[in-house]
Amino acid sequence: AINDEAQTFQIFAAQADQVKDAYHAVVAMLQRPVISFCVDPKELIAMRVLKARKKDFSNQTGCWLHFKWPARIVSIYGVDGAAASNYVCNVLTELQNCAANGGTGADGQRLVN
């Protein structure tokens, strides 16, 4: 069971070995990214926007971002890859709309100072 507010989870099993196996499975999941992608050199603004929204990203998805700036790689760690993917896709869509609107978002604010 996962508790989003407390950001905890509980594993229930009939035997201690099942709990141990489930624990090791969760640890293994958190050691490698659920999503990793490379950003086009022309679109480095996407990395800047994601970095600026890092805390909101973690609060909304329960995942966290890791940036490798020289290689332009963004890796996402956590359990809910679907939520992370949706968040990133929404940011990228917002950036595309922003570019089409002369540098401002739908609310009239600049995305990155």
Beta strands, then each sheet from edge to edge (+ up, - down):
strand 1: 2-3
strand 2: 8-9
strand 3: 35-38
strand 4: 64-68
strand 5: 73-77
sheet 1: 1+ 2-
sheet 2: 3+ 5- 4+
end
